[in-house]
């Protein structure tokens, strides 16, 4: 039995460090299997993900920012 771990991602703006809420994201395995998708919460956090320790995950994000 493999050891399990919990992970949660937080999206922040690179220059200001501000949390990015409502950011659409996708998390996939190395083989392209979808693990999670959705929008970040008000703290820029994803849902908690339980995976085997050592698994590689790919995280993709798409954020629309209104600069007006």
N, C-alpha and C positions, 0 to 999 in steps of 0.2 A: 504494500500500500504506500502510495506516494504522500509525502508531507504536503499539506495544504497551506496556503497563505491567503490573506485578504489584502486587496489593494484598492485604492480610490485615487482618482486623478483630480487635480485642481488646475484649472486654466486661469492664467494671469496675463495681464498686458505686459509685454517685455520691458518697456521703458518706465512705466509708472508703478508696476506691481499691483495695479487694481485687479480685483477679481472679475472674471468675465461670466456674467449670468446669462442664461438662456442660449448658451452656445451649443449648436448641434454638433454631436461627435459620434464616432463609430469606433469600436474596439474589436479587433480581429486577432485570430491566432496566426502563427507562422504559415499555416496551410490555407489561410483566408476564410476560416470559419468565423462567422459573426458571433461575438460574445455579448456585446451590449451596444445599444444605440439610444440616443435621446438627447435631451437638453440638460445643460448644467443647472444646478439650483442657484439661489440668490448668492451663495458663497463661492460660485464657480466650480462646484464639486459634481463629480459623476456619482453613479450608484456604486456601492461596494461590490467588488468582483472577487469571487473565490476561485483560485486556480492552483495547480500543482506548483510548488516552489521550483524555480528554474525555467518555467515556461516563458517564451518570448511573446510579447503582445505588441501589436501595432495599433497606434491611436491616431485617428484622423479627426481634425476639427474644421468646422466651417463657421465663420462668424461674420455677421453683417453689422457694420458699424455705421451709424448715422452721423456724419460729420457736420451736418447743417446746424 
